[in-house]
Structure formats: C-alpha cells, structure tokens
Amino acid sequence: MLRTTGLFTILFAGALGLSCARAPEPEKSSVAPLGASPHAASPTPQKTAPEGPTDVAYDAPANWQKAENPSPMRKATYKIPKAKGDTEDAELSVSQAGGSVEMNLQRWAGQFAPKAEVKRTEKKVGDLKVTIAELHGTFSGSGMPGAAAASPKDKWEMLAAIVETTPPTFFKMTGPENTVNGAKAEFDKLIDGMRAK
C-alpha cells in the first residue's frame, strides 16, 4: 500500500511539473506584415519645403554702380547714371517681402501724389512668373516706417518687377522719367536674364 501511494505521489508531481513548465505564449510581434511599410504605424512628420524658388540670380548692367544698402531689408542697391537734363540719378533696389502682387502694386501707387495709375504686364522668365509695373507722377518717397519724409519729386517714374518667389522678390527702379526710360532696355535685359536659385 505504501509503495502504491508513493508511486501515485511521483506521478502527480510529474504531471504538475509538466503543466507548470508549459512554454510561455509568444510576444506580439512588432514587425510589420510582409509588404507593409515599417513606418506605417508611426509616421514621422515631414518638413514641407517652400513651393517654388526662394531667390533669383541676375546680372546687373556694368554701368550701374553698386551702392550701400540704406536698409537691412534690401538685398542690393544700384545707382543708374542720370540722363542728360536730369538732376538726379535713378536707383534700383532689390528686396524681398511678403504680400500679394496686387497689395504691393497698390502700396507703390500710394507713394505718388495723387495716387498713380499702374500700367502692368505679366510674363514668364523660365519657370518664374513676373509682373512688370510702370507708374508715373509726383513721387513722395518709399513710405517705409521710420524713414524720413522725402520732398516730392515731380515727373518721376517707377519701373518695377515682382518675381513670384517665396517670399516675392522686388526689382524697383525709381528716378526722373528720362533716366528711367533711358535705362528701360537694361532693366528688361536684367529681368529676362534672371535664374531661379
């Protein structure tokens, strides 16, 4: 009887050991199913690049004198030699700023008294969209905040190009009508030779 009981105890202990030694359940796999993107579950945020070019390269005419920028907002400033009979040189400024094409044209029109009529044309230079504007009248200054008020200048012209980069790039020539008209061919050549960068 004792021998039978001992055998039963050994068998019971063995069965209990087998049930406890059962293999653990496999952990849930973090590997993506075959053919699925490994990053599908947790996409990493992508930085969005600006649409279109952010700046342009250009070649200024050799007879335009590069000048010091009067404001940190300007990228470049050029003096255009005055035409015969004019008392002042014209100036070309290159800058970048925000705002729509229409908003900037209206702001420039308001720099003339009375407000100038804007003659505008649109063109493509490579992949660049460009708006050319011509304004005439009595020029009262740039109207920049903090700038000293300039004395009105009669019979002045503004010849400007707005290049649709991000932000927009402005080429703005202002000066006596004769001088600006005399430099128009050089201005057109500069604009037509622009390259996105």
GICORMO-V363691 format. One record per residue. N is the residue number from 1. RES is the residue in one letter. SS is DSSP state (H for helix, E for strand, C for the rest). PHI is phi in degrees with one decimal (NA if undefined). Layout:
((N & RES & SS & PHI) (N & RES & SS & PHI))
//
This chain:
((1 & M & C & NA) (2 & L & H & -64.1) (3 & R & H & -66.7) (4 & T & H & -65.2) (5 & T & H & -61.6) (6 & G & H & -63.8) (7 & L & H & -66.1) (8 & F & H & -61.4) (9 & T & H & -63.0) (10 & I & H & -65.7) (11 & L & H & -63.8) (12 & F & H & -63.4) (13 & A & H & -64.6) (14 & G & H & -65.6) (15 & A & H & -63.8) (16 & L & H & -62.5) (17 & G & H & -64.0) (18 & L & H & -65.4) (19 & S & H & -68.1) (20 & C & H & -76.9) (21 & A & C & -89.6) (22 & R & C & -57.5) (23 & A & C & -63.4) (24 & P & C & -65.8) (25 & E & C & -64.4) (26 & P & C & -65.8) (27 & E & C & -67.7) (28 & K & C & -66.4) (29 & S & C & -73.8) (30 & S & C & -95.3) (31 & V & C & -79.3) (32 & A & C & -67.7) (33 & P & C & -58.6) (34 & L & C & -56.1) (35 & G & C & 92.3) (36 & A & C & -89.2) (37 & S & C & -69.8) (38 & P & C & -66.5) (39 & H & C & -105.0) (40 & A & C & -64.2) (41 & A & C & -74.2) (42 & S & C & -132.2) (43 & P & C & -66.3) (44 & T & C & -89.6) (45 & P & C & -63.2) (46 & Q & C & -99.1) (47 & K & C & -78.0) (48 & T & C & -87.6) (49 & A & C & -78.1) (50 & P & C & -61.7) (51 & E & C & -75.0) (52 & G & C & 74.7) (53 & P & C & -70.1) (54 & T & C & -103.3) (55 & D & C & -161.3) (56 & V & E & -132.8) (57 & A & E & -105.9) (58 & Y & C & -155.9) (59 & D & C & -119.8) (60 & A & C & -78.7) (61 & P & C & -57.7) (62 & A & C & -63.1) (63 & N & C & -87.7) (64 & W & C & -88.1) (65 & Q & E & -91.1) (66 & K & E & -69.9) (67 & A & E & -121.9) (68 & E & C & -70.4) (69 & N & C & -73.9) (70 & P & C & -78.0) (71 & S & C & -146.3) (72 & P & C & -66.8) (73 & M & C & -73.2) (74 & R & E & -87.0) (75 & K & E & -92.4) (76 & A & E & -162.9) (77 & T & E & -137.7) (78 & Y & E & -129.6) (79 & K & E & -100.0) (80 & I & E & -104.8) (81 & P & C & -54.9) (82 & K & C & -65.8) (83 & A & C & -78.1) (84 & K & C & -59.2) (85 & G & C & 96.6) (86 & D & C & -88.2) (87 & T & C & -98.2) (88 & E & C & -135.0) (89 & D & C & -73.4) (90 & A & E & -91.1) (91 & E & E & -134.6) (92 & L & E & -114.1) (93 & S & E & -111.8) (94 & V & E & -119.0) (95 & S & E & -149.8) (96 & Q & E & -132.5) (97 & A & E & -158.9) (98 & G & C & -84.7) (99 & G & C & 97.4) (100 & S & C & -74.9) (101 & V & H & -58.1) (102 & E & H & -62.3) (103 & M & H & -60.8) (104 & N & H & -70.8) (105 & L & H & -61.5) (106 & Q & H & -68.3) (107 & R & H & -64.4) (108 & W & H & -67.9) (109 & A & H & -61.2) (110 & G & C & -73.8) (111 & Q & C & -84.6) (112 & F & E & -110.3) (113 & A & E & -125.8) (114 & P & C & -66.4) (115 & K & C & -52.2) (116 & A & C & -76.8) (117 & E & C & -82.8) (118 & V & C & -97.3) (119 & K & E & -95.9) (120 & R & E & -127.1) (121 & T & E & -137.2) (122 & E & E & -121.4) (123 & K & E & -151.8) (124 & K & E & -114.4) (125 & V & E & -118.4) (126 & G & C & 63.2) (127 & D & C & -94.1) (128 & L & E & -90.3) (129 & K & E & -92.8) (130 & V & E & -129.7) (131 & T & E & -111.3) (132 & I & E & -100.6) (133 & A & E & -129.0) (134 & E & E & -124.3) (135 & L & E & -134.1) (136 & H & E & -131.3) (137 & G & E & 143.9) (138 & T & E & -93.2) (139 & F & E & -85.5) (140 & S & C & -109.4) (141 & G & C & 114.9) (142 & S & C & -74.2) (143 & G & C & 71.3) (144 & M & C & -72.7) (145 & P & C & -57.4) (146 & G & C & 85.2) (147 & A & C & -79.0) (148 & A & C & -68.2) (149 & A & C & -65.9) (150 & A & C & -96.0) (151 & S & C & -71.3) (152 & P & C & -57.8) (153 & K & E & -118.8) (154 & D & E & -79.4) (155 & K & E & 55.8) (156 & W & E & -108.0) (157 & E & E & -133.5) (158 & M & E & -121.1) (159 & L & E & -121.0) (160 & A & E & -134.7) (161 & A & E & -128.1) (162 & I & E & -107.2) (163 & V & E & -100.8) (164 & E & C & -81.7) (165 & T & C & -97.9) (166 & T & C & -121.4) (167 & P & C & -76.5) (168 & P & E & -58.9) (169 & T & E & -106.3) (170 & F & E & -114.1) (171 & F & E & -114.0) (172 & K & E & -128.7) (173 & M & E & -103.4) (174 & T & E & -129.9) (175 & G & E & 166.0) (176 & P & E & -57.5) (177 & E & H & -53.0) (178 & N & H & -61.8) (179 & T & H & -67.7) (180 & V & H & -64.9) (181 & N & H & -62.0) (182 & G & H & -67.1) (183 & A & C & -99.6) (184 & K & H & -61.7) (185 & A & H & -61.9) (186 & E & H & -69.0) (187 & F & H & -61.1) (188 & D & H & -60.2) (189 & K & H & -64.7) (190 & L & H & -61.1) (191 & I & H & -65.7) (192 & D & H & -67.7) (193 & G & C & -97.2) (194 & M & C & -64.4) (195 & R & E & -133.0) (196 & A & E & -67.9) (197 & K & C & -143.0))
//
